[in-house]
């Protein structure tokens, strides 16, 4: 009779406090031991149970024998001249994703992925060329944060986390919300929720659902066009949730949360950067009391058939928005030389 293969050890990394309580309960430990494990893994970055010295020795032995703590394997990529570093993460459950470290003065931002690939196929985003392989679970998402923070020696230095890497975060709603809770838990990573931003290409019902969460990130909506005709072409999700449906969800976000949000607008030369586009964008931003973050397109020669407007036109668009009482700023490219800029992340065999 063939031997029955043993079940692989359970990965403790990514478990929240409630699920850790279940684990320690099987060992005859009390719930406060779950808080101790959570602090060791997420706050202190100590990943081997044998080193969790405030737990009983017998429990540490069982945890080390029957469980693993695997946040994924981080491989630093090239660093851009501006100090941006792209990382590739070998995931515990298989596959790989990319994440990015960015520093601008004292401000540090970690850009994380929520999926391996993406199903939304936006025309100007390299990740969409991968298709969707799978969602990442909460542990795989926060593992990117822990790995980069450890590699860059951030320690207690404050930093921001943006869900703007590979994937559509609100397509992986449960995994992303669970990751946000782990990041914001005072007993774990302890980030202020105002340091966490989730960006969406326009999944309207999920925006409305996110507005009801007790632990809620900041919201950024990737708009990129001011008419359905243009947005349908650039972002196929618009055919399912057209502009008016998306903007209704944005209004509901403001009404329920009393919090403002940001419209992200990738500028594509000759596509969405005309004077009429700017007028409509200003009106939309004013009506929704939203800030506009202008993002000059980051080209990937041979892959994406677009160009950014000239820098002077980008500045002119910002100034036009400001003159029309629409708050606006420019997110100049960071990490482009390392293929780490907005819209450039992808794991494809043809790419380095």
Protein Blocks (a to p, Z undefined) as FASTA:
>chain_A
ZZddddddddfehpafklmmmmmmmnopafklmmmmmmmmmmnopabfklmmkbcfklmm
mmmmmpccdebjaddddddfkopacdddddfkgpjdddddddehjbccddddfbecjfkl
pakbmklmnopfbdcdfklmmmmmmmmmmmnonmmaccddddfbgcjfklmmmlmmmmmm
mmmmmklnopafklpccddehiaklmmmmmmpmbdcdddddfkpabfklmmmmmmmlmmm
gfklmmmmmmmmmmmnopacdddddddehklmcfklmmmmmmmmmmnopacdddddddde
hkaccdcddfklmmmmmmmmmmnopacdddddehklnopaghiaccdfkbZZ
